[in-house]
Amino acid sequence: RIEAARCPDVVVAQIDPKKLRKKQTVNVSLSRCQPAPEGYSPTLKWQQQQVANFSAVRQSLNKHRNHWRSQHLDSNVIMPKSEDEEGWKKFCLGERVYSEIDALPDNENLGIDYIKVGFPPLLSIVSKMNQATVTSVLEHLISWFGEKKFTPELGRWLYALLACLEKPLLPEAHSLIRQLARRCSEVRLLEENKYEEQISALNLIICLVSRYFDQRDLADEP
């Protein structure tokens, strides 16, 4: 209190304007999604139906989360640590996609080798992921997608992770899903066939980010 009493009531900072002029450039990315090419944009009715379906999936997930969280995983399912980026890419996408191998040798043994083809986002797996892990894995996969092509394995996991994201979104999750939607719109521009299943998948992700998670400036407008 004695020290505070000795301080002046008003203090004026001595700022050198010359120093401020050198640091005026600030880059802020406010870019929107790339508009869909003609014939690629989904109808508003289709988008509304996808949002309704997605909402139902989220409700079902929340309803059964506690049950599946208590179930033991199979011995071959070893979930990587949250920060293990390479581990999660291999876990979700499999060695074939991760290593960019066109085809792996057929295994004569019965059953599916999930190490090679990737583990699907089963309820028993995603129910054990807290929000920090969901966000981390989403970041790992979006980082992958930023340089690689879209695959069904990637699409399944992106959908599942979006279904696990809690609202209101944390700031890092908000930034990630916007980055994801923009990347989907970029990849869509490169697709030559508008009837490809990949177009529907990309449209779906853009739709969910923009219309379910309220990023309306990124939405496809029919």
Secondary structure as GFF3:
##gff-version 3
##sequence-region A 1 222
A	DSSP	alpha_helix	2	6	.	.	.	ID=ss1
A	DSSP	alpha_helix	17	21	.	.	.	ID=ss2
A	DSSP	alpha_helix	44	69	.	.	.	ID=ss3
A	DSSP	alpha_helix	85	98	.	.	.	ID=ss4
A	DSSP	alpha_helix	114	117	.	.	.	ID=ss5
A	DSSP	alpha_helix	123	126	.	.	.	ID=ss6
A	DSSP	alpha_helix	131	145	.	.	.	ID=ss7
A	DSSP	alpha_helix	152	164	.	.	.	ID=ss8
A	DSSP	alpha_helix	171	190	.	.	.	ID=ss9
A	DSSP	alpha_helix	197	207	.	.	.	ID=ss10
A	DSSP	pi_helix	208	212	.	.	.	ID=ss11
A	DSSP	three_ten_helix	216	218	.	.	.	ID=ss12
###
